[in-house]
Amino acid sequence: MKKKRYKIKRMKIIHRYVLREIIPPFVFGFFFFNLILLVSILFQLTELVFLQKAPLIQVGKLILFSVPSFLDIVLPVALLFAVLLSFGRLSADGEITALRSAGINLFLLEKPLLVFTVGLTIISLYFSAQLTPWCNQNYQKTYQEILLQRPTLQVKERTIIDIGGRKFYAYQVDEKTQKIQDIAIYEFLPQENHLFPQITLAQEGKISNNVLTLKKVNIYRFGRNYQLTQQGKFTRQKIYLVDQITSGRQKEKKSTEMNLWEIRAKMKDNTLSPEKVRDFALDFHTRLAIPLAAFFLGIVAVPLGIKVERGDKSVSLGITLVLVIIYYILLLTGIFLGRSGFLPSILAIWIPNFFIISLAIWLHLKLIKQ
């Protein structure tokens, strides 16, 4: 009885020791990979603050809403990095060999890791299924509110943009005065089947109260014989931007803004085309496969870290990046095969996880035989 209690106490100590080895590098990897992904978003949002003078509070909301969108990706990657680093160090210091010599097999060492990994997988699934779509929806809502306050944010110099079905081009935009110089607008009129769009040219314009007022306007229309049929000159023309901006709120949600249950309902919608249903099915299985990759990557990292026998951050980071690149190449390949109809959606998306599972089994068997 005492011997059994001693073994249980000894295993608890070992399990706590393994967790203490894993958690610090996991926290480091979590913040490191989050920072890398966040930098690109910060560069985009910095322009809103310093160049477009958008409200700082609303830009802060955009940052908060954008973070969960890649947490379900960061968690598996951070876990892989942490397990590679910790088990690599334990192996390099001979502690794995000592523990196995004491009769503690590999599966007992992995037990605390399995519990930790299952917890992270559940968190990742919640983000992917529910929280991330909610954040994406609020991100779009907040961004639209910024556009309503400063409509010139959607107008870019020397860039063709879409405003209410019109193609809009401006040579120069003054953000302070909201004046626009040398404007060209291309639009197909709904009442007739025109081969060419109507072209509107204006020397200047200004946005005020969500209305674009054009001055010194020339309008050109072309007929079926490719010749100019109508031409008009106006001193002033108004285009209302509010309808275009607010209409985005009334549109159907994008798949990135739908939770897992809404996507599941779309997969069963008989009114949608087979291609659209296939896209929803691919999104549905991707939302499940990537979070569950945390569990599989955590398992494959144990024998891989022991095999490498290096507790160096650069080596662990390098192996992590290689595995992540392989995973996403397989994932993109699966998405392509799924959209093309070569493979069922569930099989196409789960190809990377099947690869990781197979690699984990092979590495474990190879390590056990040693």
N, C-alpha and C positions, 0 to 999 in steps of 0.2 A: 504493500500500500504506500509506504514511504517512498519506495523507488518510483512508483507511478507518479506520485505528487512531484517528486524531484524532476522527472522527465517533463511533466507539464509546465512546471515553473521554468525549467531550462528553455523550453520551446518559446514560452512567452517572452523571455529575455531576448532570445535570438530574433523573434519576430519584431519586437520593438527596435532592436538594433538595425534590422534591415530597413524598416520604415524610416528610421532616422537618417539612414544613408540615402534614401530615395527622395524624401520630401524637399530638402534644401535645393538640390539641383533641379527638381521639378518646378519649384517656385521661381528659380532663376530662369529656366527655360520658358516658363509661362510668360513672364514679363518681357523677356528678350524677344520672343517671337511675336508677341502682341505689339511691341514697340515697332518692329520691322513693318508689320502690316498697317500700323496706325500712322506711320510717317507719310505714306502716300496720301492718306485721307487728310492729314493735317496740312499738307501742301495745297490741296485743293481748297480747303476751308479757309486757309490763311488769306487767299485772294478775296474771299467774301468780306473779311474783316478789314484789311488794310487798303485794298483797291476799291472794293464796292461799298465800303462803309456799312456793312450789314450789322444789325444789333449783336453785341457780343453774347448776350444771354441765349439768343436763338442759335447762334453758331455753336455754343457750348452744348445745347441740346442735340444738335446734329452729331457732335462727337460722341456723346453718350449713347445715342441711338445706333451709331455705326459700329461700336465696339462688339456687341453680341453677334454681329453678322459673321465674324470669323472665329468666335470662341470654340465652336464645335470642330473647327479645324486645328486651332492652337492646342487644345487639350491633348489629342492623340500625339501630336508632334512633341510637345513638352514632356509627355510621359515616356515616349520612346527615347528621347535624349537623356532623361533622368535615369532610366533603368540601365541604359548602355553605360553611362558614366559610373553609376554606383556599383553595379555588378562587375564592370571592368576593373574598378579599383580593388574590390574584394578579391577578384581572381588574381590580379597582379601582386597583391600583398600575401597571397597564399592562404587567405582566410577561407575561401571556398574549398580548397583541398583539405584544410584542417577540419572543417565542419563535416565534409563527406567521410573523412577518416573516422570521425566520432560516431558514425552511423546515421547522420542526418542527410537524407536524400534530397535531391533537387526539388521535388514536389513540395516538401515541407518548407523549404526556403521560399518557395513561390507563394505560399499561402497568404501571408500578409499583403503581398503584391496583388494577388487576385482580389482580395477584399477592397483594396484601394482602387484598383482598376474598375471594378464593378461600380463603385460609387461615382467615379469620374464618367463612366459610360452613361449612367442614369442622368447625371447633370447635363452631359453633352446632348443626350436625346431630348431632354426638356428644352434646351436652348434651340435645337434644330426644329422641333415639332411645334413649339408654342411661342417662346419668348422672342426669337429672332424675327419671325414674320411680324409680330406685333411692333417690334422696334423699326423694321423696314417701313411699315405702314406709317408710323409716326414720323419717321425721317422724311418721307415724302410730303406729309402734311405740313411739317415745320418748314421745309424748303419752299413749298407753295406759299406759305404765309410770308416768307421773306420776299418772294417775287411780287406778292400783292403790295407790300410796302415800298419796294423799289423795283418797278417793272423793267428798268434798264438792265437788270441782272441777266435777263434772258437774251438781251441784244448784245452781240459781240461784234467788235470791229472786224471787217473783212472776213466774215464767216457767214455762211448760209445757214439760217435756222428756219424752223417751221413755226408759224404763228397762225393758228386757226385754219390750217390747210393751205396757207400761203407760204411760199418760199421768200424769205426776207433777207436782204443783204444791205449792210451799211458800211460805208467807207470809213467813217469816223464817228465815234461816240464820246461825248463829253459827260462823264459820270456826275460832275458837280452840277452842271446846269441842265442835264438830261436832254441836251440838244444832239441831234443826229444830222450828219451831213452826207449828201450824195447817196440817196436811197434807191434801191431797186426791188420791186415786188413782182413775183411770178405767181399766177393763180389760174387754175382751170375753172371756167364758169360752169355752174351746175345745170343751167337751163339748156345748154347746147353741147353737142359732142364736138368740141374743138380739137383740131390736131395740134394747135399751138396754144400755149397759155396766154392770157392777157398779161401785158407787161405794163407796170406802173413805175414811172421814174419821178423822183422828187429831189429838188435841190437841198431841201432841209426839212427837218421834222423835230418835234418835241413831245416827250411823254409827260403828261400831267393828269393826275387823278385817274390813272389806268387807261388813258385815252392817248393814242398816237395821232397827233395832228400834223399832216403833211402840208407843205407850202410849195408853190410853183410846181404843180403836178402835171405830168404828161402821161396819157393812157393810150396804149396801142393794142389793137385787136387784129388778128390775122384770119383769113378765110381758108377754105379747103384748097384753093389754088396757090397757097403759100404767099399770097400777096396781102399787103396791108389793106384792110377793109374799113376800119374805123380808127379815128384818131381824135383825142380830145385833150383840151387844156383846161386846167382848173387852178384857181389861186389857192384853194384850200380843200383838203379832204381829211376825214376823221376815220380812224380804225380803232375799235374798242377791244382792249386786251383783257379785260376782266373776265369775259365769257370764256375766252380760251384758257385762262389760268384756272378758273374755278371749275371748268368742265372736267378737268383732270380728276377732281375729287369724286365726280359722279360716275366715272368710268369703272368698268369691272376691275376688280383687284388683279394685280399681277400675281404670278405663282409664288414669287418671293415674299409677297405680303399675305399669303394664305397659310393657315396652320395645317398640320398634317391631316386633320379630319376634313377640312374643306377641300384639300387636294384629292383625298379619297373619294369624296362625293363627286368631284369633277370626273374622276375616272369612270364613274358609273353613269354619267350623263349621256343619254342616247342622242341628244341633239347635237353633240360635238362631232367633228370629223374624226376619223380614225387616227390621223396624224396628230391632232390636238390631244386626243386621249392618250396616245403614246407618249407625248411630251409630259403630260401630267404624271403618267406612270413612272417615267424615268426620274422625274423630280421627287416623287414619293419614295422610291427605293433609294435614291441618293441621300435623302434626309435620314434614312435609317442606316445605310451602309457606312457613311462617314463617321457618325458617332460611335458605332460598334467597332470601328477600326481602332479605337482607343484600347479596347480589350485585346484585340488580336496583336496589335503592335507591341503592347506591354508584354505579352507572352513570348513573342519572337525575340524581344530584346534581351531576355535573360540568357539563353544559351549563346546568343550572338556576342553579348558583352563578355561572358566568360571565355569564349573562344578567342576574342581579340586580346584579352588580358591587358588592357590599357585603361588607366583611370584618367586619361587626359581629356580636357574639354574639347580641344580642337579635333581629336580623333573621333570622339563621340558625336560632335556636331557634323563632321564630315559624313559619317555613316548614316546619321539621321537624315541629312539632306539627300543622300543617294537613295535611301529607302522611300522617302517622301516623293522624290521625283519619279521613281519607278511606279509607285502607287498611283500618282496622278496621270502618268502616261497611260497606264492600264485603265484608269477611270475614264479618261477622255476617249480612249479606244472603245471602251464599252458603250459610252454615250453615242458615239458615231455609229456603232453597229446596231444599237437599239433604235436610233432615229431612222436608220436606213431600212430597218425591218429584218436584218439578217439574224438577229437574236431576240428572244423575248426580253422585255424590259428588266425583269427580275434577274435573269441570268447575266445580261450585259453589265448591269451596275455592280453585281456582286463578284465580278471577275477579280478585282484587286484583293478583296478579302479572301477569296479562295486561294489566291497566290500566297498571301501572308500566312494563312492557316497551314497550307502545305509546307511552307518554309519553316514554320514553327515546329511542326511534327518532325520534319526531317532533322532539324538541328537538335531537338530534344533526344531523338533516338540515337543520333550520332554521339551526343555527349554522354548518354547513359552507358553506351557500350565501351566507353573509355575506362 
